[in-house]
Amino acid sequence: MEQILFQNANEAAKAVKAVIDEYWRHDITKEQARRSIQENILALPENRARIFRGENYTAVFENVLGKKRVAAFASIIDR
């Protein structure tokens, strides 16, 4: 995966969801998931703005991921 500028929060959330699902299927390790999210999604400030509002997540991001994936996301990334 390479850095992609997402047009909206829905696209960014779907990309994060795909990485978390790969991690849950044991296709990648936690470290690979963290690196993928950090380097390919959160590296661009525009993408970060589509995921975070201050210290919280955007409503769209939370709705697309759901509670369990949001918890997994929080445990994977370094903020």
C-alpha positions in Angstrom: 0.0 0.0 0.0 1.3 3.5 -0.8 0.3 6.9 0.6 -3.1 7.9 -0.7 -4.9 11.1 -0.1 -8.5 10.2 0.7 -11.3 12.4 -0.4 -13.4 11.9 2.7 -13.6 10.2 6.1 -15.5 7.3 4.7 -12.6 6.3 2.3 -10.0 6.7 5.1 -12.1 4.6 7.5 -12.5 1.8 4.9 -8.7 1.8 4.3 -8.1 1.5 8.1 -10.8 -1.2 8.3 -9.1 -3.3 5.6 -5.8 -3.2 7.5 -7.4 -4.1 10.8 -9.3 -7.0 9.1 -6.0 -8.3 7.7 -4.5 -8.1 11.2 -7.5 -10.0 12.6 -7.1 -12.7 10.0 -3.5 -13.0 11.0 -2.4 -12.1 7.4 -0.1 -9.4 9.0 1.4 -8.8 12.4 0.5 -6.0 14.7 3.7 -4.2 13.8 3.0 -4.5 10.1 -0.5 -3.1 10.7 0.8 -0.2 12.7 3.4 0.6 10.1 0.9 0.4 7.3 -1.5 2.7 9.0 1.1 5.2 10.2 3.1 5.3 7.0 0.4 5.0 4.4 -2.7 6.6 5.9 -1.8 8.8 8.9 1.4 10.2 7.3 -0.7 12.8 5.3 -2.1 15.6 7.5 -5.3 15.7 5.3 -6.0 12.0 6.1 -5.4 12.6 9.8 -8.0 15.4 9.7 -10.5 13.0 8.2 -9.9 10.6 11.1 -9.3 12.8 14.2 -11.1 15.8 15.6 -8.8 17.0 18.3 -8.4 14.0 20.6 -11.5 12.2 19.4 -12.3 10.3 16.2 -14.7 11.7 13.6 -18.3 10.3 13.8 -18.0 8.9 10.2 -14.8 7.1 11.2 -16.3 5.6 14.3 -19.5 4.5 12.4 -17.6 2.8 9.6 -15.2 1.0 11.9 -17.5 0.1 14.8 -16.5 -0.2 18.4 -14.3 -3.2 18.2 -12.2 -1.9 15.3 -11.9 1.5 16.8 -10.5 -0.1 20.0 -8.2 -2.2 17.8 -7.1 1.0 15.9 -6.4 2.7 19.2 -4.2 -0.2 20.4 -2.3 -0.4 17.1 -1.4 3.3 16.5 1.0 5.6 18.3 -0.6 9.0 18.7 
